Amino acid sequence: MIYNIVDGRKHPNRWRYVYAIVEPTHHENYRAAKEGGDEIDSALFAHVETDYDERVHISLHDAVIWAERLPFAATLYIYDDGSEKIEFGYDSEGRRTPRQSSEMVMKP
């Protein structure tokens, strides 16, 4: 189920095809704590094996339905279709982070 949506599209009126990523919402707890946002108990996700998943060339409508049907609280990220795939690594504290971060290290 969707707990949060992050819209990273440069063309927000394009909805026919987007690039969508989902991840468990608790991945964002460290950012929420720093920014005064909402946090979720990560213990609720002990059964979740999904780190993240993505769909390319999917309609915005279908992306929302897909994320809403997940059996865990998810953050849905929306990007322009045809965007370069987002690569993830780990920061110095072991948190999964987009590669654009300046403190990236690869987790073994």
MMTF fields as JSON, N, C-alpha, C and O atoms, coordinates in Angstrom:
{
  "mmtfVersion": "1.0.0",
  "mmtfProducer": "UNKNOWN",
  "numBonds": 431,
  "numAtoms": 432,
  "numGroups": 108,
  "numChains": 1,
  "numModels": 1,
  "chainsPerModel": [1],
  "groupsPerChain": [108],
  "chainIdList": ["A"],
  "bondAtomList": [4, 2, 8, 6, 12, 10, 16, 14, 20, 18, 24, 22, 28, 26, 32, 30, 36, 34, 40, 38, 44, 42, 48, 46, 52, 50, 56, 54, 60, 58, 64, 62, 68, 66, 72, 70, 76, 74, 80, 78, 84, 82, 88, 86, 92, 90, 96, 94, 100, 98, 104, 102, 108, 106, 112, 110, 116, 114, 120, 118, 124, 122, 128, 126, 132, 130, 136, 134, 140, 138, 144, 142, 148, 146, 152, 150, 156, 154, 160, 158, 164, 162, 168, 166, 172, 170, 176, 174, 180, 178, 184, 182, 188, 186, 192, 190, 196, 194, 200, 198, 204, 202, 208, 206, 212, 210, 216, 214, 220, 218, 224, 222, 228, 226, 232, 230, 236, 234, 240, 238, 244, 242, 248, 246, 252, 250, 256, 254, 260, 258, 264, 262, 268, 266, 272, 270, 276, 274, 280, 278, 284, 282, 288, 286, 292, 290, 296, 294, 300, 298, 304, 302, 308, 306, 312, 310, 316, 314, 320, 318, 324, 322, 328, 326, 332, 330, 336, 334, 340, 338, 344, 342, 348, 346, 352, 350, 356, 354, 360, 358, 364, 362, 368, 366, 372, 370, 376, 374, 380, 378, 384, 382, 388, 386, 392, 390, 396, 394, 400, 398, 404, 402, 408, 406, 412, 410, 416, 414, 420, 418, 424, 422, 428, 426],
  "bondOrderList": [1, 1, 1, 1, 1, 1, 1, 1, 1, 1, 1, 1, 1, 1, 1, 1, 1, 1, 1, 1, 1, 1, 1, 1, 1, 1, 1, 1, 1, 1, 1, 1, 1, 1, 1, 1, 1, 1, 1, 1, 1, 1, 1, 1, 1, 1, 1, 1, 1, 1, 1, 1, 1, 1, 1, 1, 1, 1, 1, 1, 1, 1, 1, 1, 1, 1, 1, 1, 1, 1, 1, 1, 1, 1, 1, 1, 1, 1, 1, 1, 1, 1, 1, 1, 1, 1, 1, 1, 1, 1, 1, 1, 1, 1, 1, 1, 1, 1, 1, 1, 1, 1, 1, 1, 1, 1, 1],
  "groupList": [{"groupName": "MET", "atomNameList": ["N", "CA", "C", "O"], "elementList": ["N", "C", "C", "O"], "formalChargeList": [0, 0, 0, 0], "bondAtomList": [1, 0, 2, 1, 3, 2], "bondOrderList": [1, 1, 2], "singleLetterCode": "M", "chemCompType": "L-PEPTIDE LINKING"}, {"groupName": "ILE", "atomNameList": ["N", "CA", "C", "O"], "elementList": ["N", "C", "C", "O"], "formalChargeList": [0, 0, 0, 0], "bondAtomList": [1, 0, 2, 1, 3, 2], "bondOrderList": [1, 1, 2], "singleLetterCode": "I", "chemCompType": "L-PEPTIDE LINKING"}, {"groupName": "TYR", "atomNameList": ["N", "CA", "C", "O"], "elementList": ["N", "C", "C", "O"], "formalChargeList": [0, 0, 0, 0], "bondAtomList": [1, 0, 2, 1, 3, 2], "bondOrderList": [1, 1, 2], "singleLetterCode": "Y", "chemCompType": "L-PEPTIDE LINKING"}, {"groupName": "ASN", "atomNameList": ["N", "CA", "C", "O"], "elementList": ["N", "C", "C", "O"], "formalChargeList": [0, 0, 0, 0], "bondAtomList": [1, 0, 2, 1, 3, 2], "bondOrderList": [1, 1, 2], "singleLetterCode": "N", "chemCompType": "L-PEPTIDE LINKING"}, {"groupName": "VAL", "atomNameList": ["N", "CA", "C", "O"], "elementList": ["N", "C", "C", "O"], "formalChargeList": [0, 0, 0, 0], "bondAtomList": [1, 0, 2, 1, 3, 2], "bondOrderList": [1, 1, 2], "singleLetterCode": "V", "chemCompType": "L-PEPTIDE LINKING"}, {"groupName": "ASP", "atomNameList": ["N", "CA", "C", "O"], "elementList": ["N", "C", "C", "O"], "formalChargeList": [0, 0, 0, 0], "bondAtomList": [1, 0, 2, 1, 3, 2], "bondOrderList": [1, 1, 2], "singleLetterCode": "D", "chemCompType": "L-PEPTIDE LINKING"}, {"groupName": "GLY", "atomNameList": ["N", "CA", "C", "O"], "elementList": ["N", "C", "C", "O"], "formalChargeList": [0, 0, 0, 0], "bondAtomList": [1, 0, 2, 1, 3, 2], "bondOrderList": [1, 1, 2], "singleLetterCode": "G", "chemCompType": "PEPTIDE LINKING"}, {"groupName": "ARG", "atomNameList": ["N", "CA", "C", "O"], "elementList": ["N", "C", "C", "O"], "formalChargeList": [0, 0, 0, 0], "bondAtomList": [1, 0, 2, 1, 3, 2], "bondOrderList": [1, 1, 2], "singleLetterCode": "R", "chemCompType": "L-PEPTIDE LINKING"}, {"groupName": "LYS", "atomNameList": ["N", "CA", "C", "O"], "elementList": ["N", "C", "C", "O"], "formalChargeList": [0, 0, 0, 0], "bondAtomList": [1, 0, 2, 1, 3, 2], "bondOrderList": [1, 1, 2], "singleLetterCode": "K", "chemCompType": "L-PEPTIDE LINKING"}, {"groupName": "HIS", "atomNameList": ["N", "CA", "C", "O"], "elementList": ["N", "C", "C", "O"], "formalChargeList": [0, 0, 0, 0], "bondAtomList": [1, 0, 2, 1, 3, 2], "bondOrderList": [1, 1, 2], "singleLetterCode": "H", "chemCompType": "L-PEPTIDE LINKING"}, {"groupName": "PRO", "atomNameList": ["N", "CA", "C", "O"], "elementList": ["N", "C", "C", "O"], "formalChargeList": [0, 0, 0, 0], "bondAtomList": [1, 0, 2, 1, 3, 2], "bondOrderList": [1, 1, 2], "singleLetterCode": "P", "chemCompType": "L-PEPTIDE LINKING"}, {"groupName": "TRP", "atomNameList": ["N", "CA", "C", "O"], "elementList": ["N", "C", "C", "O"], "formalChargeList": [0, 0, 0, 0], "bondAtomList": [1, 0, 2, 1, 3, 2], "bondOrderList": [1, 1, 2], "singleLetterCode": "W", "chemCompType": "L-PEPTIDE LINKING"}, {"groupName": "ALA", "atomNameList": ["N", "CA", "C", "O"], "elementList": ["N", "C", "C", "O"], "formalChargeList": [0, 0, 0, 0], "bondAtomList": [1, 0, 2, 1, 3, 2], "bondOrderList": [1, 1, 2], "singleLetterCode": "A", "chemCompType": "L-PEPTIDE LINKING"}, {"groupName": "GLU", "atomNameList": ["N", "CA", "C", "O"], "elementList": ["N", "C", "C", "O"], "formalChargeList": [0, 0, 0, 0], "bondAtomList": [1, 0, 2, 1, 3, 2], "bondOrderList": [1, 1, 2], "singleLetterCode": "E", "chemCompType": "L-PEPTIDE LINKING"}, {"groupName": "THR", "atomNameList": ["N", "CA", "C", "O"], "elementList": ["N", "C", "C", "O"], "formalChargeList": [0, 0, 0, 0], "bondAtomList": [1, 0, 2, 1, 3, 2], "bondOrderList": [1, 1, 2], "singleLetterCode": "T", "chemCompType": "L-PEPTIDE LINKING"}, {"groupName": "SER", "atomNameList": ["N", "CA", "C", "O"], "elementList": ["N", "C", "C", "O"], "formalChargeList": [0, 0, 0, 0], "bondAtomList": [1, 0, 2, 1, 3, 2], "bondOrderList": [1, 1, 2], "singleLetterCode": "S", "chemCompType": "L-PEPTIDE LINKING"}, {"groupName": "LEU", "atomNameList": ["N", "CA", "C", "O"], "elementList": ["N", "C", "C", "O"], "formalChargeList": [0, 0, 0, 0], "bondAtomList": [1, 0, 2, 1, 3, 2], "bondOrderList": [1, 1, 2], "singleLetterCode": "L", "chemCompType": "L-PEPTIDE LINKING"}, {"groupName": "PHE", "atomNameList": ["N", "CA", "C", "O"], "elementList": ["N", "C", "C", "O"], "formalChargeList": [0, 0, 0, 0], "bondAtomList": [1, 0, 2, 1, 3, 2], "bondOrderList": [1, 1, 2], "singleLetterCode": "F", "chemCompType": "L-PEPTIDE LINKING"}, {"groupName": "GLN", "atomNameList": ["N", "CA", "C", "O"], "elementList": ["N", "C", "C", "O"], "formalChargeList": [0, 0, 0, 0], "bondAtomList": [1, 0, 2, 1, 3, 2], "bondOrderList": [1, 1, 2], "singleLetterCode": "Q", "chemCompType": "L-PEPTIDE LINKING"}],
  "groupTypeList": [0, 1, 2, 3, 1, 4, 5, 6, 7, 8, 9, 10, 3, 7, 11, 7, 2, 4, 2, 12, 1, 4, 13, 10, 14, 9, 9, 13, 3, 2, 7, 12, 12, 8, 13, 6, 6, 5, 13, 1, 5, 15, 12, 16, 17, 12, 9, 4, 13, 14, 5, 2, 5, 13, 7, 4, 9, 1, 15, 16, 9, 5, 12, 4, 1, 11, 12, 13, 7, 16, 10, 17, 12, 12, 14, 16, 2, 1, 2, 5, 5, 6, 15, 13, 8, 1, 13, 17, 6, 2, 5, 15, 13, 6, 7, 7, 14, 10, 7, 18, 15, 15, 13, 0, 4, 0, 8, 10],
  "groupIdList": [1, 2, 3, 4, 5, 6, 7, 8, 9, 10, 11, 12, 13, 14, 15, 16, 17, 18, 19, 20, 21, 22, 23, 24, 25, 26, 27, 28, 29, 30, 31, 32, 33, 34, 35, 36, 37, 38, 39, 40, 41, 42, 43, 44, 45, 46, 47, 48, 49, 50, 51, 52, 53, 54, 55, 56, 57, 58, 59, 60, 61, 62, 63, 64, 65, 66, 67, 68, 69, 70, 71, 72, 73, 74, 75, 76, 77, 78, 79, 80, 81, 82, 83, 84, 85, 86, 87, 88, 89, 90, 91, 92, 93, 94, 95, 96, 97, 98, 99, 100, 101, 102, 103, 104, 105, 106, 107, 108],
  "secStructList": [7, 3, 3, 3, 3, 3, 3, 7, 7, 1, 1, 6, 6, 7, 7, 1, 1, 3, 3, 3, 3, 3, 3, 3, 4, 4, 4, 4, 2, 2, 2, 2, 2, 2, 2, 6, 7, 7, 7, 7, 7, 4, 4, 4, 4, 6, 6, 7, 7, 7, 1, 7, 3, 3, 3, 3, 3, 3, 7, 2, 2, 2, 2, 2, 2, 2, 2, 2, 6, 1, 1, 1, 7, 3, 3, 3, 3, 3, 3, 3, 6, 6, 7, 7, 7, 7, 7, 3, 3, 3, 3, 6, 6, 1, 7, 3, 3, 3, 6, 6, 7, 6, 6, 3, 3, 7, 7, 7],
  "xCoordList": [0.831, 0.0, 0.878, 1.96, 0.422, 1.198, 1.096, 0.0, 2.251, 2.311, 2.857, 2.582, 3.636, 4.224, 4.474, 4.741, 4.384, 4.698, 5.698, 5.514, 6.76, 7.759, 7.749, 8.081, 7.368, 7.256, 8.514, 8.71, 9.365, 10.613, 10.566, 11.61, 9.344, 9.236, 9.603, 9.247, 10.31, 10.592, 9.42, 9.271, 8.589, 7.408, 6.184, 5.698, 5.679, 4.625, 3.285, 2.416, 3.096, 1.829, 1.895, 0.928, 3.003, 3.103, 2.739, 3.443, 1.65, 1.143, 0.974, 0.823, 0.996, 0.762, 1.816, 1.49, 3.092, 4.176, 5.138, 5.575, 5.461, 6.408, 7.362, 7.179, 8.36, 9.297, 8.997, 9.101, 8.627, 8.188, 9.099, 9.51, 9.397, 10.183, 9.411, 8.832, 9.403, 8.834, 9.892, 10.762, 9.788, 10.614, 9.843, 8.948, 10.178, 9.507, 9.701, 10.803, 8.649, 8.68, 9.699, 10.239, 9.976, 10.922, 12.329, 13.147, 12.646, 13.959, 14.18, 15.32, 13.107, 13.208, 13.23, 13.266, 13.207, 13.161, 14.305, 14.096, 15.512, 16.652, 16.484, 16.855, 15.922, 15.679, 14.556, 14.633, 13.511, 12.381, 12.835, 12.41, 13.688, 14.173, 14.959, 14.831, 15.768, 16.573, 15.705, 15.994, 14.64, 13.829, 12.538, 11.725, 12.33, 11.102, 9.88, 8.757, 10.085, 8.973, 8.418, 8.839, 7.476, 6.849, 7.765, 8.429, 7.791, 8.559, 7.618, 6.501, 8.063, 7.282, 8.167, 9.377, 7.577, 8.316, 8.888, 8.132, 10.21, 10.837, 10.631, 10.795, 10.281, 10.001, 8.789, 8.658, 7.911, 6.745, 7.123, 6.291, 8.372, 8.813, 9.721, 10.376, 9.763, 10.64, 10.348, 11.25, 9.101, 8.694, 8.929, 8.779, 9.29, 9.417, 10.791, 11.812, 10.814, 12.077, 12.445, 13.57, 11.529, 11.752, 12.593, 12.226, 13.723, 14.529, 13.955, 13.715, 13.74, 13.037, 12.646, 13.177, 11.711, 11.293, 10.998, 10.774, 10.997, 10.768, 9.935, 9.883, 9.286, 8.537, 8.873, 8.832, 9.205, 9.483, 8.334, 7.675, 8.11, 7.08, 5.712, 5.045, 5.325, 4.057, 3.267, 3.852, 1.945, 1.148, 1.17, 1.368, 0.971, 0.92, -0.183, 0.011, -1.331, -2.457, -2.05, -2.303, -1.423, -1.019, 0.081, 0.127, 0.955, 1.999, 1.388, 1.825, 0.386, -0.281, -0.993, -0.899, -1.702, -2.396, -1.382, -1.595, -0.29, 0.758, 1.281, 1.362, 1.638, 2.197, 1.156, 1.485, -0.07, -1.127, -1.408, -1.843, -1.175, -1.45, -0.316, -0.459, 0.793, 1.906, 1.497, 0.728, 2.0, 1.6, 2.387, 2.48, 2.945, 3.683, 3.556, 3.186, 3.866, 3.848, 4.981, 6.146, 4.635, 5.62, 5.682, 4.691, 6.872, 7.058, 7.164, 7.97, 6.347, 6.328, 7.059, 6.679, 8.115, 8.875, 8.484, 8.462, 8.176, 7.764, 8.785, 9.132, 9.258, 10.189, 9.675, 8.799, 10.215, 9.854, 10.222, 11.285, 9.346, 9.658, 10.852, 10.942, 11.753, 12.956, 14.082, 15.18, 13.821, 14.901, 15.925, 15.608, 17.147, 18.145, 17.684, 17.121, 17.923, 17.571, 18.344, 19.512, 17.678, 18.305, 19.149, 18.649, 20.404, 21.284, 21.392, 21.493, 21.37, 21.455, 22.728, 23.22, 23.247, 24.388, 24.09, 22.928, 25.131, 24.945, 25.827, 26.975, 25.283, 26.089, 27.001, 26.998, 27.772, 28.767, 28.142, 28.842, 26.849, 26.166, 25.355, 24.587, 25.517, 24.853, 23.432, 22.727, 22.987, 21.627, 21.621, 22.525, 20.587, 20.443, 20.139, 19.239, 20.899, 20.804, 21.021, 21.807, 20.328, 20.606, 22.071, 22.693, 22.624, 24.048, 24.501, 25.697, 23.597, 23.984, 24.602, 25.237, 24.42, 24.95, 26.472, 27.114, 27.043, 28.498, 29.226, 30.448, 28.514, 29.168, 28.85, 28.507, 28.954, 28.577, 29.713, 30.872, 29.354, 30.258, 29.452, 28.232, 30.1, 29.391, 29.349, 30.371, 28.178, 28.008, 28.392, 27.974, 29.189, 29.613, 28.45, 28.642],
  "yCoordList": [-1.177, 0.0, 1.242, 1.245, 2.271, 3.508, 4.312, 4.623, 4.643, 5.54, 6.902, 7.91, 6.929, 8.185, 8.119, 7.051, 9.277, 9.393, 10.524, 11.62, 10.243, 11.257, 11.41, 10.477, 12.59, 12.839, 13.548, 14.735, 12.8, 13.361, 13.67, 13.836, 13.751, 14.019, 15.46, 16.378, 15.646, 16.998, 17.504, 18.708, 16.577, 16.907, 16.343, 15.27, 17.054, 16.495, 16.257, 15.601, 16.76, 16.514, 15.298, 14.999, 14.607, 13.36, 12.205, 11.923, 11.551, 10.468, 9.163, 8.108, 9.217, 8.008, 6.938, 5.764, 7.356, 6.435, 7.118, 8.244, 6.422, 6.921, 5.788, 4.64, 6.133, 5.181, 5.197, 6.245, 4.054, 3.977, 3.051, 1.99, 3.48, 2.689, 2.642, 3.643, 1.482, 1.377, 0.808, 0.035, 1.214, 0.636, 0.735, 1.571, -0.108, -0.016, 1.374, 1.923, 1.923, 3.288, 3.467, 4.562, 2.445, 2.602, 2.935, 3.374, 2.744, 3.14, 4.643, 5.105, 5.389, 6.849, 7.364, 8.577, 6.482, 6.93, 7.868, 8.853, 7.569, 8.414, 9.823, 10.792, 9.953, 11.292, 11.981, 13.177, 11.228, 11.808, 12.352, 13.431, 11.613, 12.062, 13.363, 14.25, 13.48, 14.692, 15.877, 17.017, 15.609, 16.689, 16.938, 17.758, 16.25, 16.441, 15.825, 16.267, 14.806, 14.141, 12.979, 12.73, 12.273, 11.122, 9.911, 9.688, 9.134, 7.897, 6.723, 6.885, 5.543, 4.325, 3.289, 3.258, 2.451, 1.443, 0.404, -0.334, 0.335, -0.6, -2.049, -2.947, -2.305, -3.682, -4.25, -5.468, -3.391, -3.847, -4.471, -5.104, -4.296, -4.751, -5.979, -6.323, -6.636, -7.793, -8.878, -9.623, -8.971, -10.004, -9.591, -10.412, -8.345, -7.823, -8.155, -7.775, -8.86, -9.215, -8.253, -8.296, -7.397, -6.481, -5.298, -4.593, -5.078, -3.896, -2.744, -1.654, -3.01, -2.078, -2.821, -3.891, -2.238, -2.808, -1.645, -0.521, -1.91, -0.832, -1.329, -2.524, -0.377, -0.645, 0.485, 1.663, 0.107, 1.102, 1.093, 0.073, 2.24, 2.38, 1.888, 1.078, 2.397, 2.055, 3.346, 4.408, 3.266, 4.484, 4.89, 4.047, 6.156, 6.631, 5.898, 5.491, 5.731, 5.02, 3.601, 3.183, 2.862, 1.492, 1.442, 0.505, 2.431, 2.483, 2.65, 2.013, 3.502, 3.714, 2.44, 2.055, 1.785, 0.537, -0.53, -1.223, -0.657, -1.63, -1.396, -2.332, -0.144, 0.166, -0.009, -0.457, 0.333, 0.22, -1.233, -1.515, -2.145, -3.564, -4.288, -5.462, -3.62, -4.262, -4.577, -3.826, -5.677, -6.09, -5.401, -5.926, -4.242, -3.488, -1.997, -1.613, -1.17, 0.28, 0.65, 0.354, 1.3, 1.574, 3.061, 3.785, 3.49, 4.808, 4.594, 3.788, 5.321, 5.248, 6.464, 7.603, 6.215, 7.276, 7.278, 6.227, 8.449, 8.593, 9.466, 10.554, 8.969, 9.721, 9.713, 8.921, 10.588, 10.617, 9.288, 8.731, 8.782, 7.583, 7.893, 8.975, 6.953, 7.182, 7.794, 7.988, 8.106, 8.598, 7.49, 6.305, 7.895, 6.874, 6.139, 6.741, 4.847, 4.087, 4.654, 5.025, 4.713, 5.222, 4.105, 3.01, 4.382, 3.387, 3.698, 4.858, 2.658, 2.824, 2.192, 1.207, 2.758, 2.208, 2.386, 2.49, 2.421, 2.56, 3.686, 3.826, 4.492, 5.573, 5.02, 3.817, 5.882, 5.447, 4.803, 4.136, 4.988, 4.379, 3.154, 2.626, 2.692, 1.48, 1.662, 0.674, 2.897, 3.157, 3.21, 3.771, 2.615, 2.614, 4.029, 4.687, 4.492, 5.877, 5.954, 5.182, 6.882, 7.067, 7.412, 8.049, 6.995, 7.173, 8.621, 8.887, 9.544, 10.945, 11.423, 12.477, 10.654, 11.033, 11.101, 10.307, 12.06, 12.241, 11.26, 11.139, 10.558, 9.642, 8.191, 7.418, 7.807, 6.467, 5.471, 5.752, 4.314, 3.178, 1.972, 1.949, 0.992, -0.209, -1.175, -1.428, -1.706, -2.662, -4.039, -4.435, -4.782, -6.11, -7.084, -8.242],
  "zCoordList": [0.0, 0.0, 0.0, 0.587, -0.643, -0.758, 0.533, 0.999, 1.102, 2.246, 1.831, 2.48, 0.743, 0.3, -1.202, -1.753, -1.856, -3.278, -3.451, -2.922, -4.198, -4.522, -6.04, -6.771, -6.499, -7.933, -8.416, -8.159, -9.122, -9.627, -11.108, -11.739, -11.686, -13.124, -13.436, -12.697, -14.525, -15.018, -15.844, -16.054, -16.311, -17.104, -16.376, -16.732, -15.36, -14.502, -15.194, -14.62, -16.388, -17.09, -18.003, -18.704, -18.002, -18.77, -17.85, -16.88, -18.157, -17.318, -18.075, -17.46, -19.402, -20.19, -19.915, -19.744, -19.874, -19.555, -18.598, -18.834, -17.517, -16.528, -16.159, -16.563, -15.399, -14.819, -13.323, -12.685, -12.757, -11.359, -10.557, -11.027, -9.345, -8.395, -7.087, -6.666, -6.445, -5.101, -4.164, -4.566, -2.909, -1.862, -0.553, -0.426, 0.423, 1.709, 2.324, 2.298, 2.862, 3.383, 4.497, 4.652, 5.267, 6.384, 5.908, 6.717, 4.628, 4.113, 4.276, 4.318, 4.365, 4.463, 5.895, 6.101, 6.891, 8.285, 8.65, 9.357, 8.173, 8.545, 7.993, 8.656, 6.773, 6.218, 6.971, 7.254, 7.296, 8.026, 9.373, 9.788, 10.048, 11.35, 11.222, 12.065, 10.177, 9.971, 9.563, 9.928, 8.805, 8.236, 8.997, 8.571, 10.11, 10.882, 10.227, 10.471, 9.397, 8.71, 9.509, 10.639, 8.92, 9.552, 9.467, 8.455, 10.54, 10.56, 10.736, 11.227, 10.338, 10.482, 11.163, 10.936, 11.985, 12.734, 11.782, 11.151, 11.667, 10.734, 11.153, 10.326, 12.397, 12.836, 12.099, 11.976, 11.613, 10.862, 9.529, 8.878, 9.121, 7.812, 7.884, 6.901, 9.038, 9.205, 8.167, 7.784, 7.711, 6.746, 5.293, 4.388, 5.064, 3.7, 3.141, 3.715, 2.027, 1.389, 0.263, -0.234, -0.146, -1.251, -0.8, 0.14, -1.468, -1.224, -2.037, -1.519, -3.329, -4.193, -5.458, -5.758, -6.193, -7.472, -8.407, -7.956, -9.687, -10.649, -11.815, -12.107, -12.472, -13.698, -14.667, -14.309, -15.893, -16.925, -17.922, -18.128, -18.531, -19.569, -19.06, -19.704, -17.901, -17.268, -17.115, -16.905, -17.216, -17.038, -15.569, -14.694, -15.301, -13.926, -13.169, -12.023, -13.804, -13.197, -12.79, -11.66, -13.705, -13.406, -12.341, -11.543, -12.325, -11.299, -9.915, -8.957, -9.812, -8.527, -8.085, -6.92, -8.995, -8.663, -8.228, -7.233, -8.972, -8.637, -7.224, -6.428, -6.907, -5.591, -4.491, -3.393, -4.77, -3.758, -3.401, -2.284, -4.31, -4.062, -3.341, -3.001, -3.104, -2.41, -0.972, -0.373, -0.414, 0.937, 2.053, 3.163, 1.765, 2.781, 2.471, 1.362, 3.458, 3.274, 2.321, 2.587, 1.211, 0.165, -0.169, -0.072, -0.565, -1.153, -2.655, -3.121, -3.409, -4.864, -5.411, -5.139, -6.187, -6.844, -8.313, -8.954, -8.846, -10.241, -10.967, -10.507, -12.111, -12.951, -14.387, -14.733, -15.212, -16.627, -17.278, -17.003, -18.138, -18.908, -19.796, -20.376, -19.897, -20.692, -19.893, -20.414, -18.616, -17.762, -17.603, -17.712, -17.346, -17.043, -15.799, -14.884, -15.767, -14.573, -13.397, -13.517, -12.27, -11.056, -10.457, -10.201, -10.239, -9.64, -8.156, -7.757, -7.353, -5.914, -5.391, -5.941, -4.343, -3.619, -2.143, -1.749, -1.325, 0.113, 0.612, 0.188, 1.518, 2.068, 3.158, 3.42, 3.786, 4.765, 5.997, 6.758, 6.208, 7.35, 6.942, 7.746, 5.689, 5.244, 4.761, 4.556, 4.573, 4.088, 2.567, 1.948, 1.973, 0.516, 0.049, 0.572, -0.942, -1.38, -2.888, -3.437, -3.571, -5.007, -5.223, -4.373, -6.356, -6.645, -6.662, -6.542, -6.806, -6.868, -5.55, -5.511, -4.472, -3.176, -3.232, -3.92, -2.498, -2.526, -1.614, -1.705, -0.741, 0.196, -0.14, 0.755, -1.393, -1.805, -1.616, -1.925, -1.108, -1.052, -1.498, -1.334, -2.048, -2.454, -1.274, -0.637, -0.989, 0.094, -0.413, -1.501, 0.366, -0.095, -0.185, -0.556]
}
